[in-house]
Amino acid sequence: MKKLLTILCGALTLAAAAQIQINPQLGMTLQNLTEAPDGTVVRSAVGGQLGVDFRVGNRLKFQPGFFLGRNATVVTVENDSVEIEDNLIRTMLKLKALVTYNIVYKEGFKLRVNLGPTYDILMSVDNKDDEIQWNKSDFNAGSFNIDGGLGLDIWCLTIETGASLGLTPAFKDDADLGKIDSKYFTWYLNLGVVFGDGMDD
């Protein structure tokens, strides 16, 4: 029992020293597909995301997190000289493992940069008007990405902007569309609040 209490006290001490913060966020996204299929034009449309980051550390922090997002892309296909346009909407769960560093580290004001790998799990694919027959089976189930961003904390309020560059092809090699090397590129802007230790350090 004494040994268990010693381990527990040690873990609590480390957690306190690590200054763990929780950062729930809500934001907008603009997601595009690079290298669109022949005869197809794609452009980003406004989507949204909701999630939470955990910040562990002091000035240099480990920043894991997860976000649920609905990302939209406008797809235009020319078929027999007739243009068909539809919104392709993807629901994704993003898992993040970023490292963040506070360039400015003052009481009540912090400016930070972050960088690291993320992974997007594709949950669903919808065509808003059913004009274009792309579905979930045409896409890879997940995408590895590199994310980078810039954030600002003013007391407990936070704003963050950044980009996510896909490293995994969006479409499967055996998709009905043929081999396409399109990848995701996403820009985001999040607003949130920060709870936890270290806010005034």
MDAnalysis code that builds the backbone (N, CA, C; Angstrom):
import MDAnalysis as mda
import numpy as np

u = mda.Universe.empty(603, n_residues=201, atom_resindex=np.repeat(np.arange(201), 3), trajectory=True)
u.add_TopologyAttr("name", ["N", "CA", "C"] * 201)
u.add_TopologyAttr("resid", np.arange(1, 202))
u.add_TopologyAttr("resname", ["MET", "LYS", "LYS", "LEU", "LEU", "THR", "ILE", "LEU", "CYS", "GLY", "ALA", "LEU", "THR", "LEU", "ALA", "ALA", "ALA", "ALA", "GLN", "ILE", "GLN", "ILE", "ASN", "PRO", "GLN", "LEU", "GLY", "MET", "THR", "LEU", "GLN", "ASN", "LEU", "THR", "GLU", "ALA", "PRO", "ASP", "GLY", "THR", "VAL", "VAL", "ARG", "SER", "ALA", "VAL", "GLY", "GLY", "GLN", "LEU", "GLY", "VAL", "ASP", "PHE", "ARG", "VAL", "GLY", "ASN", "ARG", "LEU", "LYS", "PHE", "GLN", "PRO", "GLY", "PHE", "PHE", "LEU", "GLY", "ARG", "ASN", "ALA", "THR", "VAL", "VAL", "THR", "VAL", "GLU", "ASN", "ASP", "SER", "VAL", "GLU", "ILE", "GLU", "ASP", "ASN", "LEU", "ILE", "ARG", "THR", "MET", "LEU", "LYS", "LEU", "LYS", "ALA", "LEU", "VAL", "THR", "TYR", "ASN", "ILE", "VAL", "TYR", "LYS", "GLU", "GLY", "PHE", "LYS", "LEU", "ARG", "VAL", "ASN", "LEU", "GLY", "PRO", "THR", "TYR", "ASP", "ILE", "LEU", "MET", "SER", "VAL", "ASP", "ASN", "LYS", "ASP", "ASP", "GLU", "ILE", "GLN", "TRP", "ASN", "LYS", "SER", "ASP", "PHE", "ASN", "ALA", "GLY", "SER", "PHE", "ASN", "ILE", "ASP", "GLY", "GLY", "LEU", "GLY", "LEU", "ASP", "ILE", "TRP", "CYS", "LEU", "THR", "ILE", "GLU", "THR", "GLY", "ALA", "SER", "LEU", "GLY", "LEU", "THR", "PRO", "ALA", "PHE", "LYS", "ASP", "ASP", "ALA", "ASP", "LEU", "GLY", "LYS", "ILE", "ASP", "SER", "LYS", "TYR", "PHE", "THR", "TRP", "TYR", "LEU", "ASN", "LEU", "GLY", "VAL", "VAL", "PHE", "GLY", "ASP", "GLY", "MET", "ASP", "ASP"])
u.atoms.positions = np.array([
    [0.828, -1.203, 0.000],
    [0.000, 0.000, 0.000],
    [0.867, 1.259, 0.000],
    [1.926, 1.226, 0.801],
    [2.832, 2.366, 0.881],
    [3.499, 2.626, -0.474],
    [3.878, 1.518, -1.134],
    [4.521, 1.641, -2.451],
    [3.558, 2.244, -3.478],
    [2.289, 1.808, -3.440],
    [1.272, 2.326, -4.350],
    [1.057, 3.822, -4.139],
    [1.007, 4.240, -2.860],
    [0.836, 5.657, -2.546],
    [2.031, 6.483, -3.028],
    [3.216, 5.905, -2.898],
    [4.431, 6.593, -3.366],
    [4.384, 6.813, -4.870],
    [3.976, 5.762, -5.616],
    [3.866, 5.849, -7.076],
    [2.808, 6.877, -7.466],
    [1.669, 6.860, -6.769],
    [0.581, 7.787, -7.064],
    [1.002, 9.229, -6.808],
    [1.689, 9.458, -5.696],
    [2.160, 10.811, -5.381],
    [3.179, 11.288, -6.415],
    [4.034, 10.370, -6.852],
    [5.024, 10.711, -7.875],
    [4.360, 11.080, -9.186],
    [3.323, 10.325, -9.578],
    [2.602, 10.602, -10.819],
    [1.895, 11.949, -10.749],
    [1.277, 12.257, -9.609],
    [0.595, 13.533, -9.442],
    [1.578, 14.700, -9.484],
    [2.760, 14.492, -8.904],
    [3.795, 15.535, -8.923],
    [4.263, 15.815, -10.345],
    [4.478, 14.741, -11.121],
    [4.894, 14.895, -12.513],
    [3.815, 15.592, -13.339],
    [2.555, 15.215, -13.114],
    [1.442, 15.832, -13.841],
    [1.354, 17.320, -13.541],
    [1.554, 17.673, -12.247],
    [1.497, 19.077, -11.867],
    [2.649, 19.855, -12.499],
    [3.842, 19.227, -12.498],
    [5.016, 19.892, -13.074],
    [4.876, 20.052, -14.585],
    [4.161, 19.126, -15.227],
    [4.021, 19.151, -16.685],
    [3.091, 20.251, -17.167],
    [2.279, 20.813, -16.258],
    [1.330, 21.866, -16.614],
    [0.428, 21.425, -17.766],
    [-0.507, 20.565, -17.452],
    [-1.442, 20.049, -18.457],
    [-2.582, 21.041, -18.656],
    [-2.843, 21.379, -19.915],
    [-3.938, 22.273, -20.270],
    [-4.868, 21.580, -21.260],
    [-6.135, 21.940, -21.193],
    [-7.146, 21.400, -22.106],
    [-7.695, 22.562, -22.931],
    [-7.750, 22.361, -24.262],
    [-8.108, 23.451, -25.174],
    [-9.215, 23.026, -26.141],
    [-10.501, 23.086, -25.709],
    [-11.600, 22.809, -26.655],
    [-11.702, 23.919, -27.684],
    [-11.998, 23.536, -28.945],
    [-12.007, 24.504, -30.036],
    [-13.144, 24.226, -31.020],
    [-13.556, 25.281, -31.690],
    [-14.563, 25.214, -32.748],
    [-14.048, 26.076, -33.890],
    [-14.151, 25.566, -35.133],
    [-13.599, 26.357, -36.209],
    [-14.142, 26.030, -37.578],
    [-13.555, 26.701, -38.577],
    [-13.937, 26.497, -39.969],
    [-12.758, 25.905, -40.728],
    [-13.070, 25.196, -41.809],
    [-12.048, 24.610, -42.664],
    [-12.317, 24.953, -44.125],
    [-11.248, 24.946, -44.901],
    [-11.330, 25.017, -46.361],
    [-10.466, 23.875, -46.878],
    [-11.096, 22.854, -47.461],
    [-10.349, 21.678, -47.911],
    [-10.429, 21.534, -49.422],
    [-9.265, 21.258, -50.025],
    [-9.195, 21.069, -51.459],
    [-8.538, 19.729, -51.751],
    [-8.643, 19.282, -53.003],
    [-7.963, 18.084, -53.469],
    [-6.950, 18.501, -54.533],
    [-5.695, 18.162, -54.333],
    [-4.678, 18.469, -55.332],
    [-4.814, 17.501, -56.512],
    [-4.311, 17.888, -57.664],
    [-4.280, 17.023, -58.853],
    [-5.617, 16.339, -59.102],
    [-6.601, 17.127, -59.463],
    [-7.952, 16.613, -59.704],
    [-7.963, 15.659, -60.902],
    [-8.911, 14.707, -60.937],
    [-9.039, 13.803, -62.089],
    [-9.233, 14.574, -63.387],
    [-8.834, 13.980, -64.520],
    [-8.997, 14.614, -65.827],
    [-10.458, 14.988, -66.059],
    [-10.672, 16.186, -66.600],
    [-12.022, 16.633, -66.891],
    [-12.775, 17.118, -65.672],
    [-12.051, 17.236, -64.540],
    [-12.690, 17.633, -63.288],
    [-11.983, 18.844, -62.705],
    [-12.751, 19.782, -62.203],
    [-12.213, 20.939, -61.492],
    [-12.729, 20.889, -60.064],
    [-11.832, 21.035, -59.111],
    [-12.255, 21.048, -57.702],
    [-11.801, 22.353, -57.061],
    [-12.612, 22.853, -56.156],
    [-12.221, 24.036, -55.389],
    [-12.782, 23.894, -53.976],
    [-12.082, 24.496, -53.044],
    [-12.462, 24.345, -51.649],
    [-13.739, 25.113, -51.330],
    [-14.476, 24.590, -50.363],
    [-15.672, 25.249, -49.839],
    [-15.582, 25.219, -48.314],
    [-16.414, 26.020, -47.676],
    [-16.334, 26.160, -46.224],
    [-16.903, 24.916, -45.534],
    [-16.114, 24.383, -44.598],
    [-16.552, 23.295, -43.730],
    [-16.341, 23.702, -42.281],
    [-16.505, 22.762, -41.379],
    [-16.353, 23.071, -39.958],
    [-15.743, 21.932, -39.189],
    [-15.211, 22.232, -38.002],
    [-14.658, 21.189, -37.151],
    [-14.820, 21.564, -35.681],
    [-14.819, 20.525, -34.866],
    [-14.988, 20.673, -33.423],
    [-14.087, 19.651, -32.751],
    [-13.325, 20.085, -31.746],
    [-12.445, 19.129, -31.099],
    [-11.738, 19.708, -29.900],
    [-10.693, 19.007, -29.463],
    [-9.961, 19.415, -28.269],
    [-8.490, 19.044, -28.414],
    [-7.633, 19.949, -27.957],
    [-6.198, 19.708, -27.826],
    [-5.854, 19.572, -26.352],
    [-4.783, 18.833, -26.081],
    [-4.218, 18.747, -24.744],
    [-2.776, 19.244, -24.837],
    [-2.418, 20.194, -24.003],
    [-1.065, 20.740, -24.022],
    [-0.324, 20.271, -22.780],
    [0.798, 19.613, -22.994],
    [1.565, 19.046, -21.891],
    [2.977, 19.615, -21.949],
    [3.350, 20.376, -20.935],
    [4.682, 20.949, -20.897],
    [4.641, 22.398, -20.477],
    [5.763, 23.096, -20.658],
    [5.866, 24.493, -20.297],
    [5.928, 25.341, -21.569],
    [7.073, 25.931, -21.839],
    [7.170, 26.734, -23.061],
    [7.154, 25.847, -24.309],
    [7.833, 24.723, -24.228],
    [7.777, 23.697, -25.274],
    [6.786, 22.639, -24.823],
    [5.769, 22.373, -25.662],
    [4.695, 21.481, -25.240],
    [4.448, 20.379, -26.269],
    [3.999, 19.230, -25.774],
    [3.436, 18.180, -26.611],
    [1.944, 18.458, -26.700],
    [1.390, 18.436, -27.919],
    [0.002, 18.855, -28.139],
    [-0.781, 17.793, -28.911],
    [-1.205, 16.719, -28.241],
    [-2.088, 15.755, -28.901],
    [-3.512, 16.291, -28.926],
    [-4.346, 15.698, -29.775],
    [-5.730, 16.124, -29.823],
    [-6.532, 15.331, -30.834],
    [-7.821, 15.593, -30.861],
    [-8.692, 14.964, -31.855],
    [-9.810, 15.930, -32.228],
    [-10.177, 15.899, -33.533],
    [-11.189, 16.805, -34.074],
    [-12.119, 16.048, -35.008],
    [-13.397, 16.354, -34.917],
    [-14.386, 15.831, -35.855],
    [-14.710, 16.945, -36.834],
    [-14.520, 16.684, -38.135],
    [-14.724, 17.724, -39.129],
    [-15.631, 17.304, -40.264],
    [-16.332, 18.290, -40.825],
    [-17.131, 18.117, -42.047],
    [-16.516, 19.034, -43.092],
    [-15.796, 18.444, -44.051],
    [-15.055, 19.208, -45.047],
    [-15.752, 19.136, -46.394],
    [-15.849, 20.282, -47.059],
    [-16.584, 20.358, -48.320],
    [-15.664, 20.779, -49.459],
    [-15.874, 20.191, -50.626],
    [-15.169, 20.546, -51.853],
    [-16.191, 20.631, -52.978],
    [-16.118, 21.703, -53.756],
    [-16.999, 21.844, -54.916],
    [-16.335, 21.136, -56.097],
    [-17.046, 20.175, -56.689],
    [-16.518, 19.389, -57.803],
    [-17.322, 19.701, -59.057],
    [-16.623, 20.068, -60.132],
    [-17.265, 20.331, -61.422],
    [-16.721, 19.348, -62.445],
    [-17.612, 18.609, -63.078],
    [-17.227, 17.602, -64.074],
    [-17.874, 17.953, -65.403],
    [-17.069, 17.933, -66.462],
    [-17.627, 18.161, -67.794],
    [-17.894, 16.813, -68.441],
    [-19.158, 16.545, -68.712],
    [-19.579, 15.256, -69.261],
    [-20.405, 15.489, -70.519],
    [-19.862, 15.069, -71.702],
    [-20.558, 15.279, -72.973],
    [-20.936, 16.745, -73.172],
    [-19.945, 17.609, -72.887],
    [-20.106, 19.063, -73.038],
    [-21.121, 19.665, -72.084],
    [-21.540, 18.892, -71.092],
    [-22.463, 19.399, -70.073],
    [-21.721, 19.431, -68.744],
    [-21.747, 20.581, -68.082],
    [-21.065, 20.700, -66.791],
    [-21.994, 20.272, -65.660],
    [-21.472, 19.391, -64.817],
    [-22.200, 18.941, -63.628],
    [-21.420, 19.405, -62.405],
    [-22.109, 20.048, -61.460],
    [-21.442, 20.550, -60.260],
    [-22.150, 20.038, -59.024],
    [-21.350, 19.667, -58.035],
    [-21.919, 19.168, -56.783],
    [-20.929, 19.434, -55.654],
    [-21.431, 19.438, -54.441],
    [-20.575, 19.561, -53.258],
    [-20.258, 18.170, -52.718],
    [-18.975, 17.862, -52.645],
    [-18.528, 16.599, -52.058],
    [-18.202, 16.878, -50.595],
    [-18.893, 16.199, -49.700],
    [-18.748, 16.468, -48.267],
    [-18.178, 15.227, -47.583],
    [-17.070, 15.422, -46.873],
    [-16.414, 14.313, -46.191],
    [-16.429, 14.563, -44.679],
    [-16.797, 13.541, -43.918],
    [-16.716, 13.602, -42.456],
    [-15.466, 12.852, -42.029],
    [-14.612, 13.529, -41.266],
    [-13.332, 12.933, -40.875],
    [-13.080, 13.128, -39.384],
    [-12.386, 12.162, -38.793],
    [-11.887, 12.281, -37.430],
    [-10.378, 12.464, -37.522],
    [-9.897, 13.625, -37.091],
    [-8.461, 13.930, -37.156],
    [-7.810, 13.661, -35.801],
    [-6.740, 12.854, -35.813],
    [-5.938, 12.586, -34.626],
    [-4.626, 13.341, -34.771],
    [-4.260, 14.118, -33.748],
    [-3.103, 15.007, -33.839],
    [-2.020, 14.621, -32.820],
    [-0.773, 14.805, -33.212],
    [0.361, 14.598, -32.308],
    [1.394, 15.690, -32.607],
    [1.064, 16.920, -32.232],
    [1.889, 18.067, -32.580],
    [2.846, 18.439, -31.445],
    [3.874, 19.171, -31.797],
    [4.749, 19.823, -30.833],
    [4.572, 21.322, -31.022],
    [4.393, 22.047, -29.921],
    [4.181, 23.491, -30.006],
    [5.205, 24.234, -29.161],
    [5.601, 25.400, -29.639],
    [6.590, 26.216, -28.917],
    [6.094, 27.650, -28.849],
    [6.135, 28.220, -27.664],
    [5.699, 29.598, -27.460],
    [6.846, 30.556, -27.802],
    [6.709, 31.269, -28.922],
    [7.701, 32.273, -29.315],
    [7.656, 33.437, -28.336],
    [6.453, 33.877, -28.003],
    [6.241, 34.904, -26.979],
    [5.577, 34.207, -25.799],
    [6.106, 34.407, -24.602],
    [5.661, 33.641, -23.436],
    [5.520, 34.585, -22.251],
    [4.456, 35.405, -22.269],
    [4.237, 36.386, -21.210],
    [2.944, 36.067, -20.466],
    [2.806, 36.647, -19.295],
    [1.592, 36.431, -18.527],
    [0.391, 36.997, -19.275],
    [-0.590, 36.137, -19.566],
    [-1.798, 36.569, -20.252],
    [-1.664, 36.744, -21.745],
    [-0.472, 36.482, -22.305],
    [-0.282, 36.641, -23.749],
    [0.796, 35.676, -24.229],
    [0.424, 34.795, -25.141],
    [1.377, 33.821, -25.679],
    [1.160, 33.676, -27.186],
    [2.252, 33.668, -27.927],
    [2.224, 33.448, -29.369],
    [3.017, 32.177, -29.643],
    [2.408, 31.226, -30.357],
    [3.036, 29.914, -30.492],
    [2.998, 29.425, -31.938],
    [3.915, 28.523, -32.232],
    [3.909, 27.792, -33.500],
    [3.809, 26.311, -33.171],
    [3.211, 25.541, -34.083],
    [3.151, 24.101, -33.865],
    [3.395, 23.362, -35.180],
    [3.839, 22.131, -35.042],
    [4.161, 21.311, -36.202],
    [4.125, 19.853, -35.790],
    [3.673, 18.997, -36.705],
    [3.707, 17.576, -36.398],
    [2.790, 16.755, -37.279],
    [2.802, 15.438, -37.069],
    [1.976, 14.537, -37.874],
    [0.544, 14.475, -37.369],
    [-0.374, 14.240, -38.302],
    [-1.774, 13.975, -37.964],
    [-2.269, 12.828, -38.840],
    [-3.391, 12.270, -38.439],
    [-3.991, 11.196, -39.233],
    [-5.490, 11.419, -39.307],
    [-6.035, 11.442, -40.526],
    [-7.469, 11.631, -40.753],
    [-8.137, 10.292, -41.029],
    [-9.134, 9.953, -40.240],
    [-9.941, 8.745, -40.462],
    [-11.207, 9.153, -41.204],
    [-11.403, 8.605, -42.406],
    [-12.580, 8.950, -43.208],
    [-13.787, 8.192, -42.680],
    [-14.822, 8.932, -42.284],
    [-16.015, 8.317, -41.713],
    [-17.165, 8.224, -42.709],
    [-17.296, 9.244, -43.575],
    [-18.369, 9.191, -44.570],
    [-18.055, 10.145, -45.712],
    [-18.654, 9.868, -46.879],
    [-18.561, 10.731, -48.054],
    [-19.967, 10.917, -48.602],
    [-20.363, 12.177, -48.776],
    [-21.711, 12.478, -49.272],
    [-21.623, 13.454, -50.433],
    [-22.471, 13.261, -51.438],
    [-22.654, 14.232, -52.508],
    [-23.940, 14.990, -52.210],
    [-23.824, 16.301, -52.055],
    [-24.969, 17.092, -51.596],
    [-26.203, 16.888, -52.468],
    [-26.043, 16.935, -53.795],
    [-27.191, 16.842, -54.699],
    [-27.210, 15.550, -55.506],
    [-26.331, 14.602, -55.174],
    [-26.247, 13.311, -55.878],
    [-25.991, 13.475, -57.373],
    [-25.306, 14.560, -57.736],
    [-25.015, 14.789, -59.150],
    [-23.755, 14.048, -59.598],
    [-22.820, 13.861, -58.677],
    [-21.547, 13.196, -58.985],
    [-21.443, 11.933, -58.149],
    [-21.189, 10.823, -58.791],
    [-21.236, 9.537, -58.103],
    [-19.869, 9.129, -57.550],
    [-19.344, 9.946, -56.643],
    [-18.180, 9.546, -55.852],
    [-18.705, 9.124, -54.489],
    [-18.203, 8.029, -53.971],
    [-18.654, 7.569, -52.660],
    [-17.467, 7.111, -51.825],
    [-17.743, 6.691, -50.611],
    [-16.679, 6.349, -49.658],
    [-15.771, 5.244, -50.180],
    [-16.310, 4.304, -50.943],
    [-15.508, 3.177, -51.434],
    [-14.433, 3.613, -52.440],
    [-14.570, 4.830, -53.011],
    [-13.555, 5.346, -53.936],
    [-12.348, 5.920, -53.197],
    [-12.491, 6.188, -51.889],
    [-11.458, 6.884, -51.124],
    [-10.716, 5.933, -50.192],
    [-9.463, 6.273, -49.905],
    [-8.724, 5.556, -48.869],
    [-9.350, 5.833, -47.511],
    [-9.237, 4.852, -46.616],
    [-9.888, 4.953, -45.309],
    [-9.233, 5.987, -44.400],
    [-7.991, 6.338, -44.702],
    [-7.302, 7.308, -43.857],
    [-6.204, 8.017, -44.605],
    [-5.717, 9.102, -44.008],
    [-4.665, 9.906, -44.635],
    [-3.691, 10.395, -43.576],
    [-2.396, 10.118, -43.783],
    [-1.358, 10.737, -42.963],
    [-1.102, 12.143, -43.486],
    [-0.842, 13.072, -42.581],
    [-0.641, 14.469, -42.954],
    [0.488, 15.088, -42.131],
    [0.977, 16.221, -42.614],
    [1.839, 17.094, -41.825],
    [1.065, 18.385, -41.588],
    [0.908, 18.761, -40.315],
    [0.172, 19.965, -39.947],
    [1.122, 20.995, -39.352],
    [0.870, 22.251, -39.652],
    [1.621, 23.337, -39.044],
    [0.716, 24.519, -38.830],
    [0.950, 25.262, -37.751],
    [0.059, 26.373, -37.480],
    [0.671, 27.427, -36.588],
    [-0.105, 28.488, -36.400],
    [0.281, 29.623, -35.573],
    [-0.896, 29.928, -34.656],
    [-0.612, 30.084, -33.359],
    [-1.687, 30.308, -32.400],
    [-1.403, 31.462, -31.467],
    [-2.468, 32.021, -30.922],
    [-2.369, 33.146, -30.000],
    [-3.288, 32.887, -28.809],
    [-2.728, 33.017, -27.596],
    [-3.508, 32.907, -26.365],
    [-3.549, 34.270, -25.688],
    [-4.747, 34.745, -25.375],
    [-4.908, 35.954, -24.574],
    [-5.733, 35.554, -23.361],
    [-5.041, 35.437, -22.233],
    [-5.618, 34.862, -21.024],
    [-6.172, 33.477, -21.332],
    [-7.482, 33.238, -21.197],
    [-8.012, 31.894, -21.427],
    [-8.584, 31.719, -22.834],
    [-8.540, 32.777, -23.648],
    [-9.062, 32.685, -25.010],
    [-7.933, 32.342, -25.977],
    [-8.238, 31.578, -27.014],
    [-7.215, 31.157, -27.966],
    [-7.759, 31.208, -29.395],
    [-6.871, 31.559, -30.311],
    [-7.190, 31.511, -31.740],
    [-6.012, 30.839, -32.432],
    [-6.314, 29.989, -33.395],
    [-5.252, 29.249, -34.083],
    [-5.597, 29.093, -35.556],
    [-4.608, 29.307, -36.404],
    [-4.771, 29.066, -37.828],
    [-3.630, 28.199, -38.316],
    [-3.881, 27.425, -39.359],
    [-2.834, 26.548, -39.864],
    [-3.282, 25.796, -41.097],
    [-2.429, 24.887, -41.521],
    [-2.691, 24.104, -42.723],
    [-2.307, 22.657, -42.486],
    [-2.976, 21.780, -43.215],
    [-2.724, 20.344, -43.155],
    [-2.469, 19.845, -44.575],
    [-1.280, 19.297, -44.799],
    [-0.903, 18.790, -46.113],
    [-0.960, 17.273, -46.107],
    [-1.832, 16.705, -46.943],
    [-1.980, 15.255, -47.016],
    [-0.766, 14.592, -47.642],
    [-0.347, 13.473, -47.071],
    [0.761, 12.682, -47.606],
    [0.271, 11.402, -48.265],
    [-0.961, 11.022, -47.995],
    [-1.558, 9.798, -48.522],
    [-2.520, 10.145, -49.659],
    [-2.488, 9.420, -50.780],
    [-3.477, 9.676, -51.842],
    [-4.899, 9.584, -51.294],
    [-5.745, 10.504, -51.704],
    [-7.130, 10.509, -51.226],
    [-7.915, 9.330, -51.791],
    [-7.647, 8.960, -53.063],
    [-8.408, 7.905, -53.728],
    [-7.657, 6.569, -53.692],
    [-8.418, 5.504, -53.657],
    [-7.831, 4.165, -53.757],
    [-7.293, 3.930, -55.163],
    [-6.243, 3.120, -55.271],
    [-5.679, 2.790, -56.587],
    [-6.676, 2.036, -57.456],
    [-7.545, 1.242, -56.812],
    [-8.491, 0.430, -57.586],
    [-9.873, 1.076, -57.664],
    [-9.938, 2.390, -57.419],
    [-11.230, 3.076, -57.499],
    [-11.740, 3.059, -58.938],
    [-13.058, 3.207, -59.090],
    [-13.665, 3.232, -60.426],
    [-13.118, 4.380, -61.272],
    [-12.581, 5.397, -60.593],
    [-12.073, 6.567, -61.296],
    [-10.686, 6.326, -61.882],
    [-10.068, 5.181, -61.568],
    [-8.709, 4.916, -62.027],
    [-7.701, 5.437, -61.020],
    [-6.426, 5.371, -61.374],
    [-5.378, 5.813, -60.453],
    [-5.282, 7.336, -60.470],
    [-5.518, 7.950, -59.316],
    [-5.480, 9.403, -59.174],
    [-4.606, 9.726, -57.966],
    [-3.701, 10.680, -58.136],
    [-2.763, 10.998, -57.057],
    [-3.210, 12.222, -56.253],
    [-4.504, 12.479, -56.207],
    [-5.006, 13.614, -55.426],
    [-4.716, 13.415, -53.944],
    [-4.374, 14.512, -53.279],
    [-4.182, 14.507, -51.827],
    [-4.977, 15.664, -51.226],
    [-5.229, 15.563, -49.927],
    [-5.976, 16.619, -49.244],
    [-5.059, 17.790, -48.893],
    [-5.573, 18.996, -49.056],
    [-4.917, 20.184, -48.515],
    [-5.988, 20.986, -47.785],
    [-5.784, 21.220, -46.494],
    [-6.806, 21.850, -45.664],
    [-6.238, 23.052, -44.926],
    [-6.954, 24.166, -44.987],
    [-6.643, 25.329, -44.172],
    [-7.715, 25.426, -43.098],
    [-7.320, 25.840, -41.897],
    [-8.311, 25.911, -40.815],
    [-8.104, 27.166, -39.967],
    [-9.171, 27.572, -39.299],
    [-9.154, 28.669, -38.328],
    [-10.032, 28.247, -37.161],
    [-9.437, 28.178, -35.964],
    [-10.150, 27.713, -34.777],
    [-10.188, 28.784, -33.694],
    [-11.284, 28.816, -32.948],
    [-11.416, 29.636, -31.745],
    [-11.691, 28.711, -30.580],
    [-11.151, 29.039, -29.403],
    [-11.379, 28.162, -28.271],
    [-11.021, 28.818, -26.948],
    [-11.073, 28.004, -25.913],
    [-10.696, 28.431, -24.567],
    [-9.683, 27.433, -24.016],
    [-8.887, 27.895, -23.057],
    [-7.856, 27.046, -22.463],
    [-8.136, 26.909, -20.977],
    [-8.176, 25.672, -20.504],
    [-8.337, 25.387, -19.078],
    [-7.097, 24.650, -18.591],
    [-6.725, 24.904, -17.348],
    [-5.649, 24.112, -16.767],
    [-4.524, 24.941, -16.215],
    [-3.509, 24.233, -15.740],
    [-2.384, 24.842, -15.068],
    [-1.493, 25.587, -16.058],
    [-0.810, 26.616, -15.576],
    [0.196, 27.285, -16.395],
    [-0.310, 28.462, -17.187],
    [-1.574, 28.866, -17.020],
    [-2.100, 29.956, -17.842],
    [-1.399, 31.287, -17.558],
    [-0.946, 31.486, -16.340],
    [-0.371, 32.791, -15.971],
    [1.151, 32.758, -15.889],
    [1.779, 31.663, -16.332],
    [3.238, 31.551, -16.215],
    [3.925, 32.347, -17.304],
])
